[in-house]
Amino acid sequence: QVQLVESGGGLVQPGGSLRLSCAPSGTIVSASAMGWYRQAPGKERELVANIFSGGNINYADSVKGRFTISRDNAKNTVYLQMNSLKPEDTAVYYCNFRRTNWPLYNYWGQGTQVTVSS
């Protein structure tokens, strides 16, 4: 069973930066879309950003201009560069790989904690 392995979370002061990475534990066919979601305590999981195989990118309004999503197709890895972090960015961040053509799949990472606090 393939798992997505995330790294890069941690504690950072407001205004600081973090870079999250996510890659599968095994070999998989390239994803149609890779994305980052987050879930804060007491709130529903929400989309942060996603990037499609054709290059289209979507960002949540709350992170536009501060976060950048990118993918390395050769390494089958997705990144999330987070700058100008705010306390309201505190959440567990999950990566997601999904493929909408055969072979279909929809994989989630285990989550990595991001805490923005002074």
Beta strands, then each sheet from edge to edge (+ up, - down):
strand 1: 4-7
strand 2: 10-12
strand 3: 18-24
strand 4: 33-39
strand 5: 46-52
strand 6: 57-59
strand 7: 67-72
strand 8: 77-82
strand 9: 91-99
strand 10: 105-108
strand 11: 112-116
sheet 1: 1+ 3- 8+ 7-
sheet 2: 2+ 11+ 9- 4+ 5- 6+
sheet 3: 2+ 11+ 9- 10+
end
